[in-house]
Amino acid sequence: MNLVEEYILKQPQHFQDIMMYVIKVVEKELKQSELLFKWGIPYFYYKKKPFLYLAPNKNGFVDLGFARGYQLQKNLEVLIGEKRNTVKSLRYSSLEEINHEILLSVIQEAITLYK
């Protein structure tokens, strides 16, 4: 078992469900991605650059932080910046909250920032 798997299994079940779902979606969309354990959390790298992190938060949600989030132009109504310089994120408290189409749209737009 690697560090990412160990980390995920230590989380509450609802966080595990969210993180595993997002991992499957990202791995399907980003064939060239690499899921690493960086800065104490699971972090996807794409083309050897930070792409997306998965950070459970004590306030009851998983923060999906897009490294180049402030360059995103679509889905601004659901992306959260909160005084961060580069990252914008999607936040989910349950698996049922995830809008698959929006998640895909944000991932697909973020991919274009790496070309």
N, C-alpha and C positions, 0 to 999 in steps of 0.2 A: 504494500500500500504506500502511495506517495504522500507528500505533505498536503497537497490539495485535498485528496480523498480523506485523510485524517482530519483535516480542518473541517470539512463539510460534515463528517459524521459526528463531530462534537457539537454541532449546532442543533437547536430545537428542530423538530420534524418539519414544521411549516417553512423554516428557512432552508432546510435540506431540499424540500420539494421545489421551491422557487429556484434555488441555485442549480439543481440538476436539470430542470427544465431549460433554463437559460443556457447552460453549458451545451445541451443537445442542439438547441437552435443555433448558437454561435458556431459550433463545430460543423454543422451542416452548411451554413452560409459562408464560412471562412475556412476553406479547406487548408489553407496555408497558415492557419493560426497555431499558436502554441500556448497551452495553459500552464502557467508557472505559479509558484508560490513566492510572491514578492511583497515586501513591506507588511508581512503578516497576514496577507489575504490572497485569494485566488485572483490572478491577473492574466487576461489574454493579451498576448503580443501578436501583432500582425506585421509581417515584413520586418521582423526584429525590433519593432517599435511598440510602446504601450498603446493598447487599443481600448480595453474595457476591464474594469475590476468589479468584483462581486463582494460587497461589504455588508454583512449583517450589522444592524444598528440596534443599540439598546432601546430605542424608541419603537421597536417592533416592526421594522421593515428591512428589506434588503435593498441596498443602494447599488444600482448598476451605473457606475461612473464611466462615461466615455471620455477618454483622454483628450480628444480634440473637440469636446462638446460645444465650445463657444463658436466653432466654425460651422456647426449645423444650422441649417436654415428652415427645415421642415419640423413639424411636430413641436413647435416652440411652446404650445399651450400645455404640454405634458412634461417637458424637460425642465429640470430644477437646477438653478445655478448656485444660489445661496452664497454670495460673496466669494466664490472660487474663481480663480483667474483663468483656468483653461477647461476645467471639467464641468460638464452638465450631466445630469443623471435622470434615470427613470427609477421610481421607487415602488416596491410592491410589498404588501403586508401578507398577502396570501396568493396561492397559485391561481385562484379564481379571478383575481384582479388583473391578471396579465391579459392585455389585449394583444393577441398574437400579431395582428396586422401592423399595429403601431410599433411593436418590438422589431419586427422584420424591417419596417420602413426606416427606423432609426439606424439599425445595423447596416442596412444597404447604403444609406446616405453616408454613414461614417466610413465605410469602405472606400468611397470615392475620394476621401480626403487623404488617402495613402497612395494615390497613383501619381 
